Amino acid sequence: MTARDDQFEASASALGYLYQFAKALHLCIEQSMSGPGWSVAVEGADDIEKHAGSLTELLQLKQRAAGVRLTDSSPDFWKTLRIWCLAAAAGQVSLPETNFFLMTTAALPEGSAGYHLQPRASGHRDEEAALALLRQARTASTNDSLQKAFKAFDALNDAGKPGQSALLARIDVIGGAPQIDEVRETMLGHAALAVGHYLARPFLIRLEGWFYDRVIEQLRTKGGAPVTGEEFDQVFSELRHQFGPDNLPIDPDIAERQPEPAESVDKTFVRQLDLIGVGDERIRLAVRDYVRAFDQRSRWSEEKLLRVGELGAYERRLVEEWRARFADMREELGDEASEAEMKREARQIYRWVDRDARAQIRTGLEEVFIPKGSYHMLADELKVGWHPDFTARLMALLEPSVAR
């Protein structure tokens, strides 16, 4: 196999996993509309395993290139049958309480076994015809790679086993299934119903991020817990709340960032804190709040989640709140204050920002790093400051570097 072939095979495999994740999330969204009494697992007893009450559904997913057909001798068909035959023969699944779904983007040729195993609503279902075609294909095939599948199928008719007909009665084959991009478009439609068309894409991106992290957690833990209807409903509702008119989404990857203080040592807002004698630990926390607020506000802007002029109006409010306190400080200090007195009073202003300044862009927001980090962003632009003479002193510090 050439390197180019390896690349295509790896890409197809990766796309298959993404398709599996996307379809599992789509299934969760659809199930949530009928209530919370269900669970979905990825790579459990099958590609996707769903439980609702006493009923189990096992789904095998096959994403294939355009023009591919699912024939009676297709490896996709027989390798899927082998998995289900072995599970049924071993008693790992109860046939009366388990439905099996082979969902493929491939076409089902008219008159084929897959064609005759389509859901009953299709009007084409004929289990006896499908069984005869599969037995015929099994006899005619010389494909060595399918011998294990053929033996597993044969063994279903052994004494004490459930039988081939019993298994086929529980199988639905769905051909021409939507490709991954079509699945995402369908989910976007569901998201639009929840938060509106304008917010649907960023809403779905965050729901996908949570779901993929959740599935990875399930896969990494032996016997990992499936996603339950109650859990999904809680996450979906909370995310929808974050996209309400009085709120904005706070992204976990940003809210949990722990940047290194050294990365911001030359920032103006850090110089402002040095100027009034703030300690290293509080500077580290200030850098954290600055980075989180900067990154979150940037993401909101990139995704166009902010209204026109909203950020400017927010910063104006912050500056006005600061200006009243800063003017009061300078008035109390007067013109004869010592450096020690100025630093002491300046730390009081900064303590107010650190502990009490909680004005938010929107009333539904509660994350404190937004106002605290926004003040550091303003301090970085010299729009606010802590030391009574911060502008003159910082300009004197910054001028040599500007000149260079």
GICORLIN-V224015 format. One line per field, one symbol per residue. ss: DSSP state (A for helix, B for strand, O for the rest). burial: I if it has 24 or more other ideal C-beta (glycine too) atoms within 12 Angstrom, else O. A space follows every 10 residues. Layout:
ss->???
burial->???
//
This chain:
ss->OOAAAAAAAA AAAAAAAAAA AAAAAAAAAA AAOOOOOOBB BBOOOOOBBB BBOOBBBBBB BBOOOOOOBO OOOOAAAAAA AAAAAAAAAO OOOOAAABBB BBBBOOBOOO OOAAAAOOOA AAOOOOAAAA AAAAAAAAAA OOOAAAAAAA AAAAAOOOOO OOOAAAAAOO BBBBOOOOOA AAAAAAAAAA AAAAAOAAAA AAAAAAAAAA AAAAAAAAAA OOOOOOBBAA AAAAAAAAAA AAOOOOOOOO OAAAAOOOOO AAAAOOOAAA AAAAAOOOOA AAAAAAAAAA AAAAAAAAAA AAOOOOOOOA AAAAAAAAAA AAAAAAAAAA AAAOOOOOAA AAAAAAAAAA AAAAAOOOOO OOOOOOOAAA AAAAAAAAAA OOOOOOOOOA AAAAAAAAAA AAAO
burial->OOOOOOOOOO OOOOOIIIII IIIIIIIIIO IIOOOOOIII IIIIIIIIII IIOOOIIIII IIIIOOOIII IIIIIIIIII IIIIIIIIIO OOIOIOOIII IIIIIIIIIO OIIIIIIIOO OOOIOOIOOI IOIIIOIIOO OOOOOIOOII OIIOIIOOOO OIOIOIIIII IIIIIIIOII OOIIOIIIOI IOOIIOOOII IIIIIIIIOI IOOIIOOIOO OOOOOIIIIO IIIOIIOOII OIIOOOIIII IOOIIOOOIO IOOIOOIIII IIIIIIOIOO OIIOIIIIII IIIIIIIOII OOOOIIOOOO IOOIIOIIIO IIOOIIOOII OOIOOOOOOO OIIOIIIIII OIIIOOIOII IIOOIOIIII IIIIIIIIII OIIIIIIIII OOIIOOOOOO OOOO
//
